[in-house]
Protein backbone atom coordinates (compact mmCIF):
# COMPACT_ATOMS: atom_id res chain seq x y z
CA UNK A 1 0.00 0.00 0.00
CA UNK A 2 2.84 2.37 0.88
CA UNK A 3 4.47 1.79 -2.50
CA UNK A 4 1.21 2.58 -4.30
CA UNK A 5 0.85 5.83 -2.32
CA UNK A 6 4.42 6.82 -3.20
CA UNK A 7 3.77 6.06 -6.88
CA UNK A 8 0.55 8.08 -6.77
CA UNK A 9 2.33 11.04 -5.16
CA UNK A 10 5.11 11.03 -7.76
CA UNK A 11 2.53 10.69 -10.56
CA UNK A 12 0.73 13.77 -9.18
CA UNK A 13 4.05 15.66 -9.13
CA UNK A 14 4.72 14.63 -12.72
CA UNK A 15 1.24 15.82 -13.68
CA UNK A 16 1.95 19.23 -12.13
CA UNK A 17 5.33 19.52 -13.88
CA UNK A 18 3.67 18.56 -17.20
CA UNK A 19 1.64 21.77 -17.15
CA UNK A 20 4.65 24.09 -17.08
CA UNK A 21 5.70 25.46 -20.44
CA UNK A 22 9.34 24.72 -21.31
CA UNK A 23 9.49 21.98 -18.68
CA UNK A 24 6.56 19.87 -19.85
CA UNK A 25 6.32 21.04 -23.44
CA UNK A 26 7.37 23.57 -26.03
CA UNK A 27 4.61 24.99 -28.16
CA UNK A 28 3.33 27.71 -30.40
CA UNK A 29 -0.08 28.21 -31.95
CA UNK A 30 -1.59 30.36 -34.67
CA UNK A 31 -5.25 31.31 -34.66
CA UNK A 32 -6.76 30.59 -38.09
CA UNK A 33 -10.42 31.30 -37.44
CA UNK A 34 -12.45 32.91 -34.68
CA UNK A 35 -16.23 32.48 -34.82
CA UNK A 36 -18.48 34.40 -32.43
CA UNK A 37 -20.94 31.98 -30.80
CA UNK A 38 -22.65 34.67 -28.70
CA UNK A 39 -22.52 35.56 -25.01
CA UNK A 40 -18.74 35.84 -25.12
CA UNK A 41 -18.12 32.31 -26.42
CA UNK A 42 -15.77 31.88 -29.37
CA UNK A 43 -15.18 28.83 -31.53
CA UNK A 44 -11.45 28.91 -32.18
CA UNK A 45 -9.69 27.04 -34.97
CA UNK A 46 -5.93 26.90 -34.64
CA UNK A 47 -2.78 25.19 -35.87
CA UNK A 48 -0.13 24.34 -33.31
CA UNK A 49 3.41 23.03 -33.18
CA UNK A 50 4.05 21.10 -29.97
CA UNK A 51 6.91 19.02 -28.60
CA UNK A 52 6.28 17.18 -25.34
CA UNK A 53 8.81 16.14 -22.71
CA UNK A 54 9.31 12.42 -23.44
CA UNK A 55 9.62 11.58 -19.74
CA UNK A 56 6.39 13.31 -18.72
CA UNK A 57 4.39 12.47 -21.86
CA UNK A 58 5.84 9.00 -22.51
CA UNK A 59 2.68 7.48 -23.95
CA UNK A 60 2.29 10.38 -26.39
CA UNK A 61 5.71 9.56 -27.81
CA UNK A 62 4.89 5.86 -28.02
CA UNK A 63 1.74 6.76 -29.95
CA UNK A 64 3.70 8.95 -32.35
CA UNK A 65 2.29 12.18 -30.89
CA UNK A 66 5.36 13.40 -29.01
CA UNK A 67 5.90 16.06 -31.64
CA UNK A 68 2.97 17.66 -33.44
CA UNK A 69 3.60 19.82 -36.48
CA UNK A 70 0.89 22.18 -37.78
CA UNK A 71 -1.69 20.21 -35.83
CA UNK A 72 -5.14 21.60 -36.55
CA UNK A 73 -7.88 21.54 -33.93
CA UNK A 74 -10.83 23.56 -32.71
CA UNK A 75 -12.09 24.40 -29.23
CA UNK A 76 -14.76 26.52 -27.58
CA UNK A 77 -13.18 29.37 -25.66
CA UNK A 78 -15.09 30.13 -22.46
CA UNK A 79 -15.66 33.87 -21.89
CA UNK A 80 -13.93 35.86 -19.19
CA UNK A 81 -15.97 38.60 -17.59
CA UNK A 82 -14.72 41.90 -16.29
CA UNK A 83 -15.58 43.42 -12.93
CA UNK A 84 -18.23 45.99 -12.19
CA UNK A 85 -21.96 45.93 -11.76
CA UNK A 86 -22.69 45.01 -15.36
CA UNK A 87 -20.41 42.12 -16.27
CA UNK A 88 -19.56 41.94 -19.95
CA UNK A 89 -17.22 39.54 -21.74
CA UNK A 90 -13.65 40.79 -21.87
CA UNK A 91 -11.88 41.25 -25.18
CA UNK A 92 -9.11 38.68 -25.60
CA UNK A 93 -6.08 39.18 -27.80
CA UNK A 94 -4.97 36.61 -30.40
CA UNK A 95 -1.95 35.82 -28.19
CA UNK A 96 -4.19 35.04 -25.21
CA UNK A 97 -6.26 32.71 -27.37
CA UNK A 98 -3.09 31.08 -28.74
CA UNK A 99 -1.84 30.51 -25.18
CA UNK A 100 -5.17 28.92 -24.29
CA UNK A 101 -4.93 26.67 -27.37
CA UNK A 102 -1.46 25.46 -26.33
CA UNK A 103 -2.61 24.74 -22.78
CA UNK A 104 -5.69 22.88 -23.98
CA UNK A 105 -3.57 20.74 -26.29
CA UNK A 106 -1.18 19.98 -23.44
CA UNK A 107 -4.10 19.01 -21.19
CA UNK A 108 -5.52 16.68 -23.84
CA UNK A 109 -2.22 14.77 -23.85
CA UNK A 110 -1.83 14.95 -20.09
CA UNK A 111 -5.05 13.01 -19.49
CA UNK A 112 -3.83 10.27 -21.84
CA UNK A 113 -0.47 9.97 -20.05
CA UNK A 114 -1.67 10.16 -16.45
CA UNK A 115 -2.60 6.50 -15.94
CA UNK A 116 0.31 5.30 -18.05
CA UNK A 117 2.81 7.22 -15.91
CA UNK A 118 1.17 5.89 -12.76
CA UNK A 119 1.53 2.35 -14.10
CA UNK A 120 5.23 2.88 -14.86
CA UNK A 121 5.80 4.28 -11.38
CA UNK A 122 4.02 1.28 -9.83
CA UNK A 123 6.41 -1.01 -11.73
CA UNK A 124 9.36 0.98 -10.41
CA UNK A 125 8.08 0.84 -6.84
CA UNK A 126 7.02 -2.81 -6.70
CA UNK A 127 9.96 -3.91 -8.85
CA UNK A 128 12.41 -2.23 -6.43
CA UNK A 129 13.84 -0.19 -9.30
CA UNK A 130 13.98 3.18 -7.56
CA UNK A 131 17.44 3.89 -8.94
CA UNK A 132 15.65 4.61 -12.22
CA UNK A 133 14.38 7.85 -10.66
CA UNK A 134 17.86 9.29 -11.29
CA UNK A 135 17.34 8.73 -15.01
CA UNK A 136 13.78 10.10 -14.98
CA UNK A 137 14.80 13.23 -13.08
CA UNK A 138 17.72 13.75 -15.47
CA UNK A 139 15.43 13.37 -18.47
CA UNK A 140 12.83 15.79 -17.12
CA UNK A 141 15.45 18.43 -16.29
CA UNK A 142 17.33 17.88 -19.56
CA UNK A 143 14.28 18.86 -21.65
CA UNK A 144 14.21 22.58 -20.71
CA UNK A 145 18.03 22.76 -20.73
CA UNK A 146 18.14 21.37 -24.27
CA UNK A 147 15.30 23.66 -25.30
CA UNK A 148 16.91 26.90 -24.13
CA UNK A 149 17.40 27.98 -27.74
CA UNK A 150 13.73 27.25 -28.40
CA UNK A 151 14.34 24.38 -30.79
CA UNK A 152 12.19 21.24 -30.22
CA UNK A 153 14.97 18.95 -31.47
CA UNK A 154 17.36 20.41 -28.91
CA UNK A 155 14.84 19.87 -26.13
CA UNK A 156 14.33 16.23 -27.11
CA UNK A 157 18.06 15.61 -27.32
CA UNK A 158 18.48 17.32 -23.95
CA UNK A 159 15.85 15.07 -22.39
CA UNK A 160 17.49 11.85 -23.54
CA UNK A 161 20.95 13.20 -22.68
CA UNK A 162 19.69 13.96 -19.17
CA UNK A 163 18.26 10.46 -18.86
CA UNK A 164 21.57 8.96 -20.00
CA UNK A 165 23.45 11.13 -17.50
CA UNK A 166 21.20 9.87 -14.72
CA UNK A 167 21.79 6.26 -15.72
CA UNK A 168 25.55 6.80 -15.90
CA UNK A 169 25.35 8.25 -12.42
CA UNK A 170 23.81 4.99 -11.23
CA UNK A 171 26.41 2.83 -12.96
CA UNK A 172 29.60 4.75 -12.24
CA UNK A 173 29.23 7.54 -9.68
CA UNK A 174 27.01 5.93 -7.04
CA UNK A 175 29.25 2.87 -6.48
CA UNK A 176 32.19 5.24 -5.93
CA UNK A 177 30.20 7.37 -3.50
CA UNK A 178 28.98 4.27 -1.71
CA UNK A 179 32.52 3.24 -0.92
CA UNK A 180 32.89 6.28 1.30
CA UNK A 181 29.28 6.30 2.55
CA UNK A 182 28.87 9.92 1.46
CA UNK A 183 26.18 12.18 3.00
CA UNK A 184 24.36 12.10 -0.36
CA UNK A 185 24.02 8.32 -0.21
CA UNK A 186 22.96 8.35 3.45
CA UNK A 187 20.30 10.97 2.66
CA UNK A 188 19.00 8.98 -0.33
CA UNK A 189 18.78 5.78 1.71
CA UNK A 190 17.00 7.57 4.55
CA UNK A 191 14.16 8.55 2.16
CA UNK A 192 13.04 4.96 1.74
CA UNK A 193 13.73 3.53 5.20
CA UNK A 194 14.29 0.08 3.78
CA UNK A 195 17.43 -1.91 3.13
CA UNK A 196 15.77 -3.37 0.01
CA UNK A 197 16.00 -0.18 -2.00
CA UNK A 198 19.34 1.20 -0.86
CA UNK A 199 21.88 2.08 -3.51
C-alpha positions in Angstrom: 0.0 0.0 0.0 2.8 2.4 0.9 4.5 1.8 -2.5 1.2 2.6 -4.3 0.9 5.8 -2.3 4.4 6.8 -3.2 3.8 6.1 -6.9 0.6 8.1 -6.8 2.3 11.0 -5.2 5.1 11.0 -7.8 2.5 10.7 -10.6 0.7 13.8 -9.2 4.0 15.7 -9.1 4.7 14.6 -12.7 1.2 15.8 -13.7 2.0 19.2 -12.1 5.3 19.5 -13.9 3.7 18.6 -17.2 1.6 21.8 -17.1 4.6 24.1 -17.1 5.7 25.5 -20.4 9.3 24.7 -21.3 9.5 22.0 -18.7 6.6 19.9 -19.9 6.3 21.0 -23.4 7.4 23.6 -26.0 4.6 25.0 -28.2 3.3 27.7 -30.4 -0.1 28.2 -31.9 -1.6 30.4 -34.7 -5.3 31.3 -34.7 -6.8 30.6 -38.1 -10.4 31.3 -37.4 -12.4 32.9 -34.7 -16.2 32.5 -34.8 -18.5 34.4 -32.4 -20.9 32.0 -30.8 -22.6 34.7 -28.7 -22.5 35.6 -25.0 -18.7 35.8 -25.1 -18.1 32.3 -26.4 -15.8 31.9 -29.4 -15.2 28.8 -31.5 -11.4 28.9 -32.2 -9.7 27.0 -35.0 -5.9 26.9 -34.6 -2.8 25.2 -35.9 -0.1 24.3 -33.3 3.4 23.0 -33.2 4.0 21.1 -30.0 6.9 19.0 -28.6 6.3 17.2 -25.3 8.8 16.1 -22.7 9.3 12.4 -23.4 9.6 11.6 -19.7 6.4 13.3 -18.7 4.4 12.5 -21.9 5.8 9.0 -22.5 2.7 7.5 -24.0 2.3 10.4 -26.4 5.7 9.6 -27.8 4.9 5.9 -28.0 1.7 6.8 -29.9 3.7 9.0 -32.4 2.3 12.2 -30.9 5.4 13.4 -29.0 5.9 16.1 -31.6 3.0 17.7 -33.4 3.6 19.8 -36.5 0.9 22.2 -37.8 -1.7 20.2 -35.8 -5.1 21.6 -36.6 -7.9 21.5 -33.9 -10.8 23.6 -32.7 -12.1 24.4 -29.2 -14.8 26.5 -27.6 -13.2 29.4 -25.7 -15.1 30.1 -22.5 -15.7 33.9 -21.9 -13.9 35.9 -19.2 -16.0 38.6 -17.6 -14.7 41.9 -16.3 -15.6 43.4 -12.9 -18.2 46.0 -12.2 -22.0 45.9 -11.8 -22.7 45.0 -15.4 -20.4 42.1 -16.3 -19.6 41.9 -19.9 -17.2 39.5 -21.7 -13.6 40.8 -21.9 -11.9 41.2 -25.2 -9.1 38.7 -25.6 -6.1 39.2 -27.8 -5.0 36.6 -30.4 -1.9 35.8 -28.2 -4.2 35.0 -25.2 -6.3 32.7 -27.4 -3.1 31.1 -28.7 -1.8 30.5 -25.2 -5.2 28.9 -24.3 -4.9 26.7 -27.4 -1.5 25.5 -26.3 -2.6 24.7 -22.8 -5.7 22.9 -24.0 -3.6 20.7 -26.3 -1.2 20.0 -23.4 -4.1 19.0 -21.2 -5.5 16.7 -23.8 -2.2 14.8 -23.9 -1.8 15.0 -20.1 -5.0 13.0 -19.5 -3.8 10.3 -21.8 -0.5 10.0 -20.1 -1.7 10.2 -16.4 -2.6 6.5 -15.9 0.3 5.3 -18.0 2.8 7.2 -15.9 1.2 5.9 -12.8 1.5 2.4 -14.1 5.2 2.9 -14.9 5.8 4.3 -11.4 4.0 1.3 -9.8 6.4 -1.0 -11.7 9.4 1.0 -10.4 8.1 0.8 -6.8 7.0 -2.8 -6.7 10.0 -3.9 -8.8 12.4 -2.2 -6.4 13.8 -0.2 -9.3 14.0 3.2 -7.6 17.4 3.9 -8.9 15.6 4.6 -12.2 14.4 7.8 -10.7 17.9 9.3 -11.3 17.3 8.7 -15.0 13.8 10.1 -15.0 14.8 13.2 -13.1 17.7 13.7 -15.5 15.4 13.4 -18.5 12.8 15.8 -17.1 15.4 18.4 -16.3 17.3 17.9 -19.6 14.3 18.9 -21.7 14.2 22.6 -20.7 18.0 22.8 -20.7 18.1 21.4 -24.3 15.3 23.7 -25.3 16.9 26.9 -24.1 17.4 28.0 -27.7 13.7 27.3 -28.4 14.3 24.4 -30.8 12.2 21.2 -30.2 15.0 19.0 -31.5 17.4 20.4 -28.9 14.8 19.9 -26.1 14.3 16.2 -27.1 18.1 15.6 -27.3 18.5 17.3 -23.9 15.9 15.1 -22.4 17.5 11.9 -23.5 21.0 13.2 -22.7 19.7 14.0 -19.2 18.3 10.5 -18.9 21.6 9.0 -20.0 23.4 11.1 -17.5 21.2 9.9 -14.7 21.8 6.3 -15.7 25.6 6.8 -15.9 25.4 8.3 -12.4 23.8 5.0 -11.2 26.4 2.8 -13.0 29.6 4.8 -12.2 29.2 7.5 -9.7 27.0 5.9 -7.0 29.2 2.9 -6.5 32.2 5.2 -5.9 30.2 7.4 -3.5 29.0 4.3 -1.7 32.5 3.2 -0.9 32.9 6.3 1.3 29.3 6.3 2.6 28.9 9.9 1.5 26.2 12.2 3.0 24.4 12.1 -0.4 24.0 8.3 -0.2 23.0 8.3 3.5 20.3 11.0 2.7 19.0 9.0 -0.3 18.8 5.8 1.7 17.0 7.6 4.5 14.2 8.6 2.2 13.0 5.0 1.7 13.7 3.5 5.2 14.3 0.1 3.8 17.4 -1.9 3.1 15.8 -3.4 0.0 16.0 -0.2 -2.0 19.3 1.2 -0.9 21.9 2.1 -3.5 
